[in-house]
Amino acid sequence: MVLYLDAVWLLNLLIDACLLKLTALMLKRRVYRMRLLFGALMASSVVLILFTPFAILVTHPLGKFLFSVLIIFITFGYGRLSVFLQNLAAFYFSAFAIGGGLFALHYFFQNGTVYADSRFFNTMNFGDPISWIFVVLGFPALWLFSKKRMEQTAVRKWADSTGAEITVMIFNQTIRSRALIDSGNKLYDPLTRLPVMFLSREACGDKVPAALIQMAEMNDPFQVSPDLPGEWESRITWVPYSSVDGTTRYIIAFRPDQVLITHEGRTVECRRTLIALTAQKLSASGDFSSILHPDMLLNGKTIEPAS
């Protein structure tokens, strides 16, 4: 068997560069291309060191650890000890995740009866033919898979930090919903200066009159349905807003008795607010069905810690 050292080194260089880049993405660290290249060169040099009298430096566990410390120092530098240790831990996590994924894929698809006598694979002369094929094809797929999972995790974490549970009470009816706190929501009623939150029709269920839902769907301002119960007429209003094309439109809203917002371990009571009904689904994934106005939290009254 012929071992092409340059091919092994080049493959390791590319893999190490991708692992370092994945580490930077995971921690959202800014890394310069030249530092990334030098870090990858240092990491891939282990292939060459193994064929020298200094191989003991990269085969002993302590030597491996110190070598990885040097790689992280070259790539990310040293600011604070805590940050440096985070970089080092993330690098190990990336390497173990990708390496474990490659091993799992290799084991999952391994079939000795298929490849045992395969002359095609054995003519590659790059070491273990199965390992090479899985590394070349599997590593990019696992890298993209890991990157996508990290992005989704970041989105979910952001959604949790900006999410809240709300309870709307009106005329002895209770509506519960998962809400998104949207700092971009700046809609106020121009007459009363009450902040306006949005609530999807699906979250209301049968807790609001069907006539009110129909009025929201028709979007015909200042037209009150004759089927709307009398006590609701004094609670509804039409709030103007600017559409994307710059024209002024109106959305129907009602004034609740009380809105309770549970967020970050506390419960906030908000009585001075309007709830605009919308027929569209606010979250495609179903994570929330209402959008809060930030002033509801800022000006609301904390009544008790959330249980």
N, C-alpha and C positions, 0 to 999 in steps of 0.2 A: 504494500500500500504506500502510495506517495502522498506526502503531506505538503500542501502548498501554504507555507507560512504567511506569505503576503495576502493570500485570500482570507485566511483565518483572522489576520490582523485587521484587514479592511472591514470585515463583517463585525468584529468587536468594536471598531471605531464608530461605525454607524449606530450600533446598538447602544453603546455608552452615551453617544450624543443624544439619542432619543430618550434614554433614561434620565439624563440630566435635564433635558427640556421638559419632560413630564414632571420632574420634581419642581421645577420653576412654576409650571402651570398649577400644580397642586397647591403650592403656597402663595401663588400670585406674586412671585418674586420677579423683579426685572433683572435680566441677565444679558450681558453684552455678548455678541456673537463670537468675538475673539476669545473671551474668557470661556465660553462654552466649548469652543474648538480646542483650546489648550487643556481644558478639563477632560475632554474626551480623548485627546492624545495621551494624556497622562494615564487615564484609565485603561486604554487599549495597549499601553506599553507593557502591561503585565504579560501579554502573549510573548513578547520578545525576551523579557526578563527570565521567563521560565526556562529558556535555553542558554542561560548564562550561569556562572558560579554563584550569582546573587539570588538564585531562585528561592532560597530559604526565606528571603525578605517578604515574598508574596505568597508563600505557602503556609507559613506559621499563622495561627489565628491572630496573634498580636500584630504581626506584620500586615495582615489583611486589613485589620481595623485602622492602623496608622496610615495605610495606603489610601483607604477611603476618606480619612480625615484630610489628607493632602489633596485629594480630588475635589472635595467640597470647598476647601480653602481657595484653590485655584479658580474654581467656577464662580463661587458666590462671595468670596472674600470673608473677612471677619469683622463684624460690627460689635454685637454683644454676644455673650456666651449662650444665652437662651435662644437667640435667633440662629446661631451657628448649630446648636444641637437640634433645633427644629429642622434645619436644612439636612443635616446628617440623617436624622430619623426618617424624613420623607424620602431621601435617596434610597435607604435600605428598604423602606416599604414598597417603593416603585420596583426595585430590583426583585424583591421577593414575590410581589404580585405578578409581574410579567413572567418571571422564571417559573413560578408555580403554575401559571396558566399554560405555559408551553409544555411543562411536564404533564399536566392533566390532559392536554390535547394529544400529546404523543401516546400516552397510555390509553386514551379512549379509542384512537384509531389504529393502534398497533395490532398488526396481524402477521405473525411470523410465517404462516403458510403462504402468504401472498408474495412476500419479498425475499424469502429465503434463497431462491434460486434466480432472482432477477438480475440478469447481466446488465440491463440498461442502467439500473441505479448504481451498480458496482463499478461502472466505467467512469464515474464522476471523479474518483480519486481525491476527494476532499475530506477524508475521514469518514465518520459514520454517515452514510447517505441519508438515512431516515431523519437523523437529527438536523442535517443541513436543510433538507426540504421543509421541515417543520419550523425551523428558525427563520428561514427566508420568507416563507409564506405566513407563518403564524404570528411572528413578532409584530408586523405592521397592523394586523387585525386586532391583536390584543392591545396594542398601544392606542389605537383609535377607540376601542371598546372602553379602556380605562379612562381615557380623556372624556368620553361622552358621559360615563357614569359620574365622574367628578363634577362635570358641568351640571348634571341633573341634581346631584347632591347639593351643590351650591344654590341652585334655584329653589330647591325644597327648603333649605335652611333660611333663605331670604323670605320665602313665603310664610314660614313659621314665625319669623320675627316681625313680620308686618301683618300677621293675621290676628283675628279676634273672634270671640263668640259673642253674638248679640241676641238679646231678647227684646222684642217689640211688643208692647201692650197697648191695646186700644179697645174700648168698649168690652172689657172682660175677655177679650180674645188675646192669645199669646202666639207670637210668631218667632220661631228660633231659626237662626241662620249663621253660617260661617261667613265672616266678613274679611275684606281686604282693606287695610288702612292705606289710602291713596293720597300721598302728599300733593299730587297734581290736581286733586279735586278742589277747585276754588269756587264752586257754584254756591251762590247765596240767593235768597229771595230778595229782590231789590227793595221791596216795601218794608219788610220786617227785619231784614238782615239776618235771618235764620240760616244756618248752614244746611245744605241739602245732601242727604245720602241717597244711594240708589239701592233698590231692592228688586230682584227679579220676580217675575210673575210666578214662576214655579215654586219659589220659597213661600209664597203667600198661601197656597193651597186654597181651602175654602174659608180662610179666616177673614177675607175681605169680600165685599159684595161682588157678584159677577158683573153687575152693571159698571162698577168702577174699573174692573179689568177691561171691559169692552171700551170704555172711554179712553183708557190708556192705549189700547191697540189702535183705535180710530185716530188718535192724535189730532182731534178737532178742537181747538182751543175755545174755551168759554161755553161749550155746549154740554149741558148737564142732562144725563139720561133720566127720563121720567121714572125709571125703575130703581134709581138710587135711593136707599133709605134716607128719610129726612134728617136723622141725626148725623149722617155723613156729609151732608151738604155744607155744613158750617166748618167742616174739617178739611175740605179740599181747596186747592188753589192751583193756578197755572204759573209755572216758573219759566221766565224767558232764558234762553241760552243761545250762544252763537255756534252754528254748525261749522263743519269743515270749510264749506264754500263761502262762509262769512255772513250768511243770512241769519236772521233772528227767528228762532222757533220756540215752541212752548212744550213743556212736559208737565203732566199732571202729577201733583204731589198731595199728600195728606199729612196732617199734624197728629202724631201719636200722643197717647197719654204719658208714655215713658219708654225710654230705650236704655237698657242695661248693657254695658260693654265690659266683657271680661278679657283683660289683656295684661300679660306679664305679671300675673299674680295679684291683680287688683280688679275690683269691680267699680265701674264708673257709671253714675246715673246721669242721663241727659234728657231733659224735658223740652228744651227749646231747640227743636230741630224739625225739619221737614223730610218726608220720605217720598222720593220720586219712584214711581213704578216704571219698570222697563220690561218689554216683552222679550228682549233678546237674552240669550244665555251669557252670563258675565264671565264664566270660566269654562273653557272647552273641556278641561279635565275634571270639572266638578269640584274643585278645591274650595270655591267660595261662591256664594249666590247674592252677595251684597257688597257695596263699596262705601266705606265710611269717609266722612269729611274729617280731616285732622283736627279741626276746631272742636269737634265733639269730645275728643279726649282731653284737649287742652283746657276747655272751659267747663267740662263736666265735673260733677261732684263725686269724689271717692266716698263710697258708703261702707265698704267692708273689704277685707282681703278676700281674694278668690279662694274658694275651698277646693 
